[in-house]
Amino acid sequence: MAKHKWNSKMPAPDDLKGWKETDSWLSQRFAEHLQFEDRLWSSRAAKRYFDDDNLEYFFKEHQERAVVQAYTAWGILDYRPNKTSKTHAEKMLEEGLPEPEATLLRARMEAYPTLYRVAGHNPKAGTIDLEDVLVGGMVTVHDLLMSENIENNLFLCGRAFSAGGFHFIELAGPPLGARMGIEAVEFLRDCGMEFTPEGLRRDAHKFGWLWGWIDRWQANWRPPRLCNTDGEDLLWHTASFSVANPADTRQALLQRQDIEYDDQEDEFIWVKKTGRGAKMLGGPVTMGRIEFVGDELVLTVNSAKRFATARKWLERLTGVVFLKVETRRVDEIEKDRPMDERISKSEPVEITPELAARLQEMINRQYMGWIDTPLPVLGGKTPRQACRTPAGQQQVTMLIRTMPDPMGRAPVRVPRQAMLRELGLTTKSLTSRTLSPQKSQASKPVEATSPGKIGRNAPCPCGSGKKYKKCCWHKNFEWVQDDDGTIRKAIPIPDELKELLEEQREAFIAEHGREPGADDLLFPDLPHPEHLEHMMVEDMKKAGIDPALIHAFEETGMLVSDGNEDLFTDDDMDEWHEAIAEYEMKHGAHEPTQFPIGTIALYGPDDKTATKIVAGVIVAENAEPILERWVGTKLKGDQKVLREIKAFFKKHKVKSAVMTDGNLGCPHEEGEDFPVGEDCPFCPFWKGKQGSAGNEAELF
C-alpha cells in the first residue's frame, strides 16, 4: 500500500474545511484498501448487493448515478463474505488510523442507511435538508457539489453521519425520482426490510436491489394520466362563437343556475354543484370560463366532453354560432398563443405576498381533506380509518412522507407535519423502537430563547452562515421552531387576507347554517394542486407580465414584487434574479437593447453537447468585445458557470444580454488548433457546416 503523510490533528467541531479534508483522506484510504482486496469484486458480493451477479452491467448502466461509490461504500462498511468475517471498516480500525479518520469511520459504521426525501437545498451554503422517510426525523448535510446538482423532492438512499458539528452523507443506493418514493418503499417492504435502525443496518444490501428495480420501473413506466375532477382526459379547448347581440347573450347567461359572474374579471364562470368533482372538493366545480372579446364569445374548458356539453347549450342561445376551436395538451409548450388570448388583455396584476399566503392556505385545506378521502391504495379506506392498525399507521406515514410538494421548488409545501399530527403519527406518538436514530444522525436543534422563537445569535435557518440577527432578523417574517424541531418561515397574515377568510366563513355559515369544521373547505373551487401552477402561469401571460418574471416563477415557485421582497431570504432573491438573468441571457431582455450588451455563445463537438462557453461584453457600438471563456465536459446548465457569467456581466454593468439557441460551431481555435480556412479535424460533425472554423470575435 502506498505511504502517505496522513494528518493526525483533530479538526475543531466548526472546522468544515478540516472535516472535509479528513473525509477526502479517508476516501483515498478506502480506494487503496480495495486495490488489494478481491472479495468485493467477486460474483458472490455482486449477487448480494445487486441481487444479480452481473457487476459489469450495473457499473456501466448506472455510472452517472454514482453506482460505484454506493457499491464500494457498502463493500467497506457492511459486506461480510460469511458470518464470522470482518468488514473492511473493522479491519481498518484494527490496523490503526489517525484519530480524525477513525472518528469519521466509526461515525459511518454507527449510522444506518435509509431513504431520504430532499426537503430543501441551499447551493450557496452547500447544504441539503433531508427527511428520513423510513424512520423519521430531519438532518442537514453539507455537500457542496450535491447541493448544486439536486432538486427538492428527489429521494436519496444513504446514511448521514456526523463530522464534528456537521453531517455528511454516504450513498447506499440509487437516487430516485420524485414519483418513485412510495413505490420504492413498498418494494423494500416486500423484500422483508424492517424499517428500524437495527433492521436497516442488517439489510443494508437491499438498498442495492433498488438498482435493478429502477431498470424494471423505467421499462414499465407510463406517463401519469392527467384528468379533471370528472375523470376526463385533460385537453384544453379554446372555442370562439359569434354573437349577434352581446347584451342579450350576457343576460341569458346570467339567468342560468350554473353560471356565476366575476365582475372584476368580467368573466362568466360555468360551475357544477353536484357529482364526483363537487363531492371531492366539497363544493361547486369550475367547469369552464366564458368571456366576450368584441362581438365574439370565447369559451375555455379542459376536456373534450366539457367542450361538447358547453357547445350544445351555448348554441341554443339566440344569436350564438360556433366558429372554431383550438386544442392544446397540458404538457404541450404553447408556441403561438391563440388570437383570443392575444386580444384579451387586462391590466397587469400586482403579485402580492397575500397571494402566496392564500395559496398555502388552500393547499393546506386540500391536503387535510385527503385524510378523510377513501383511497384504493388503502383498500378503499380513508387514511384516518387505516390508522386504526399499526400496519395502517406505517403505510399512511410512508404515503405522507413521500408526497412530492405540489409545485416542485415553490414555497408552497404539503403540510406533512400537520397531517401527521392530525392522525396521531408525529414523532412523539410513534414507538421508541421505530424512531431511535443514533445521536450522530439527528440534526442539532437551533438555539431558542423561548418555545417557537429562534435566538438572535443562533445561525440563521436560511443557511447563509450568518447569525440570525445579521441576516433574516429584520425581514418581514419570522423563523419559528415547532415542538418536533421542524423550522419553518412564518409570514404575518395581512388584514385584507383576514377579511377574505372572514367573508368565506360567513358565506359558509349562510349556505350551511353552521360554523365550518376542521374537514370543511373554505375555498371549494380550488383546482387540484397539480393544475394550480399551470393556471397561474396562464393568468400571468394573459395579464401581460414580463416573460422573464413568468420564467422565474416557474423555475423558483416564488412570486416576487417590489412590495414583498422583504418576505424572502437573500438566497431566495439570488435564486429569483438568477432565473431572470437566465431567461434574458437566452431570449434577450424584455426592454429595448441598451449598451453594454452581454452575449453568450456555445460551442461543442456536435450540436448537442456544449464544451465551451464564450461570454462577451460590447460596451458601445462597433467596440471590440471583452471576452471570457469556460471549458468543460458539460457546461450548459452548470450553476457555477452561470453565477460566474452573471458576475462578469455585473462587473461590466451589462444592461441586456442575448444567448445563442444552440452551439455555433466546434470549440477549437482556428489558426491555433488547425489551419486558417480549413475545417476542424477534431470535430467531424462540423465539416462543411456553418460555424465550423469560425472566429469568436466576428460572432460578437
Rosetta blueprint (number, residue, H / E / L):
1 M L
2 A L
3 K L
4 H L
5 K L
6 W L
7 N L
8 S L
9 K L
10 M L
11 P L
12 A L
13 P L
14 D L
15 D L
16 L H
17 K H
18 G H
19 W H
20 K H
21 E H
22 T H
23 D H
24 S H
25 W H
26 L H
27 S H
28 Q H
29 R H
30 F H
31 A H
32 E H
33 H H
34 L H
35 Q H
36 F L
37 E L
38 D L
39 R H
40 L H
41 W H
42 S L
43 S H
44 R H
45 A H
46 A H
47 K H
48 R H
49 Y H
50 F H
51 D L
52 D L
53 D L
54 N L
55 L H
56 E H
57 Y H
58 F H
59 F H
60 K H
61 E H
62 H L
63 Q H
64 E H
65 R H
66 A L
67 V H
68 V H
69 Q H
70 A H
71 Y H
72 T H
73 A H
74 W H
75 G H
76 I H
77 L H
78 D L
79 Y L
80 R L
81 P L
82 N L
83 K L
84 T L
85 S L
86 K L
87 T L
88 H H
89 A H
90 E H
91 K H
92 M H
93 L H
94 E H
95 E H
96 G L
97 L L
98 P L
99 E H
100 P H
101 E H
102 A H
103 T H
104 L H
105 L H
106 R H
107 A H
108 R H
109 M H
110 E H
111 A L
112 Y L
113 P L
114 T E
115 L E
116 Y E
117 R E
118 V E
119 A E
120 G E
121 H E
122 N E
123 P L
124 K L
125 A L
126 G L
127 T E
128 I E
129 D E
130 L E
131 E E
132 D E
133 V L
134 L L
135 V L
136 G L
137 G L
138 M E
139 V E
140 T E
141 V E
142 H E
143 D L
144 L H
145 L H
146 M H
147 S H
148 E H
149 N L
150 I L
151 E L
152 N L
153 N L
154 L L
155 F E
156 L E
157 C E
158 G E
159 R E
160 A E
161 F E
162 S E
163 A E
164 G L
165 G L
166 F E
167 H E
168 F E
169 I E
170 E E
171 L E
172 A L
173 G L
174 P L
175 P L
176 L E
177 G L
178 A L
179 R L
180 M L
181 G H
182 I H
183 E H
184 A H
185 V H
186 E H
187 F H
188 L H
189 R H
190 D H
191 C L
192 G L
193 M L
194 E L
195 F L
196 T L
197 P H
198 E H
199 G H
200 L H
201 R H
202 R H
203 D L
204 A H
205 H H
206 K H
207 F H
208 G L
209 W H
210 L H
211 W H
212 G H
213 W H
214 I H
215 D H
216 R H
217 W H
218 Q H
219 A H
220 N H
221 W L
222 R L
223 P L
224 P L
225 R L
226 L L
227 C E
228 N L
229 T L
230 D L
231 G L
232 E L
233 D E
234 L L
235 L L
236 W E
237 H E
238 T E
239 A E
240 S E
241 F E
242 S E
243 V E
244 A L
245 N L
246 P H
247 A H
248 D H
249 T H
250 R H
251 Q H
252 A H
253 L H
254 L H
255 Q L
256 R L
257 Q L
258 D L
259 I E
260 E E
261 Y E
262 D E
263 D L
264 Q L
265 E L
266 D L
267 E E
268 F E
269 I E
270 W E
271 V E
272 K E
273 K L
274 T L
275 G L
276 R H
277 G H
278 A H
279 K H
280 M H
281 L H
282 G L
283 G L
284 P L
285 V E
286 T E
287 M E
288 G E
289 R E
290 I E
291 E E
292 F E
293 V E
294 G L
295 D L
296 E E
297 L E
298 V E
299 L E
300 T E
301 V E
302 N L
303 S L
304 A H
305 K H
306 R H
307 F H
308 A H
309 T H
310 A H
311 R H
312 K H
313 W H
314 L H
315 E L
316 R L
317 L L
318 T L
319 G L
320 V E
321 V E
322 F E
323 L E
324 K E
325 V E
326 E E
327 T E
328 R E
329 R L
330 V L
331 D L
332 E L
333 I L
334 E L
335 K L
336 D L
337 R L
338 P L
339 M H
340 D H
341 E H
342 R H
343 I H
344 S L
345 K L
346 S L
347 E L
348 P L
349 V L
350 E L
351 I L
352 T L
353 P H
354 E H
355 L H
356 A H
357 A H
358 R H
359 L H
360 Q H
361 E H
362 M H
363 I H
364 N H
365 R H
366 Q H
367 Y H
368 M H
369 G H
370 W H
371 I L
372 D L
373 T L
374 P L
375 L L
376 P H
377 V H
378 L H
379 G L
380 G L
381 K L
382 T L
383 P H
384 R H
385 Q H
386 A H
387 C L
388 R L
389 T L
390 P H
391 A H
392 G H
393 Q H
394 Q H
395 Q H
396 V H
397 T H
398 M H
399 L H
400 I H
401 R H
402 T L
403 M L
404 P L
405 D L
406 P L
407 M L
408 G L
409 R L
410 A L
411 P L
412 V L
413 R L
414 V L
415 P L
416 R H
417 Q H
418 A H
419 M H
420 L H
421 R H
422 E H
423 L L
424 G L
425 L L
426 T L
427 T H
428 K H
429 S H
430 L L
431 T L
432 S L
433 R L
434 T L
435 L L
436 S L
437 P L
438 Q L
439 K H
440 S H
441 Q H
442 A L
443 S L
444 K L
445 P L
446 V L
447 E L
448 A L
449 T L
450 S E
451 P L
452 G L
453 K E
454 I L
455 G L
456 R L
457 N L
458 A L
459 P E
460 C L
461 P L
462 C L
463 G L
464 S L
465 G L
466 K L
467 K E
468 Y H
469 K H
470 K H
471 C L
472 C L
473 W L
474 H L
475 K L
476 N L
477 F L
478 E E
479 W E
480 V E
481 Q E
482 D L
483 D L
484 D L
485 G L
486 T L
487 I E
488 R E
489 K E
490 A E
491 I L
492 P L
493 I L
494 P L
495 D H
496 E H
497 L H
498 K H
499 E H
500 L H
501 L H
502 E H
503 E H
504 Q H
505 R H
506 E H
507 A H
508 F H
509 I H
510 A H
511 E H
512 H H
513 G L
514 R L
515 E L
516 P L
517 G L
518 A L
519 D L
520 D L
521 L L
522 L L
523 F L
524 P L
525 D L
526 L L
527 P L
528 H L
529 P H
530 E H
531 H H
532 L H
533 E H
534 H H
535 M H
536 M H
537 V H
538 E H
539 D H
540 M H
541 K H
542 K H
543 A L
544 G L
545 I L
546 D L
547 P H
548 A H
549 L H
550 I H
551 H H
552 A H
553 F H
554 E H
555 E H
556 T H
557 G L
558 M L
559 L L
560 V L
561 S L
562 D L
563 G L
564 N L
565 E H
566 D H
567 L H
568 F L
569 T L
570 D H
571 D H
572 D H
573 M H
574 D H
575 E H
576 W H
577 H H
578 E H
579 A H
580 I H
581 A H
582 E H
583 Y H
584 E H
585 M H
586 K H
587 H H
588 G L
589 A L
590 H L
591 E L
592 P L
593 T L
594 Q L
595 F L
596 P L
597 I E
598 G E
599 T E
600 I E
601 A E
602 L E
603 Y E
604 G L
605 P L
606 D L
607 D L
608 K L
609 T L
610 A L
611 T L
612 K E
613 I E
614 V E
615 A E
616 G E
617 V E
618 I E
619 V L
620 A L
621 E L
622 N L
623 A L
624 E L
625 P L
626 I E
627 L E
628 E E
629 R E
630 W E
631 V E
632 G L
633 T L
634 K L
635 L L
636 K L
637 G L
638 D L
639 Q H
640 K H
641 V H
642 L H
643 R H
644 E H
645 I H
646 K H
647 A H
648 F H
649 F H
650 K H
651 K H
652 H L
653 K L
654 V L
655 K L
656 S E
657 A E
658 V E
659 M E
660 T E
661 D E
662 G E
663 N E
664 L E
665 G E
666 C L
667 P L
668 H L
669 E L
670 E E
671 G L
672 E L
673 D L
674 F E
675 P L
676 V L
677 G L
678 E L
679 D L
680 C L
681 P L
682 F L
683 C L
684 P H
685 F H
686 W H
687 K L
688 G L
689 K L
690 Q L
691 G L
692 S L
693 A L
694 G L
695 N L
696 E H
697 A H
698 E H
699 L H
700 F L
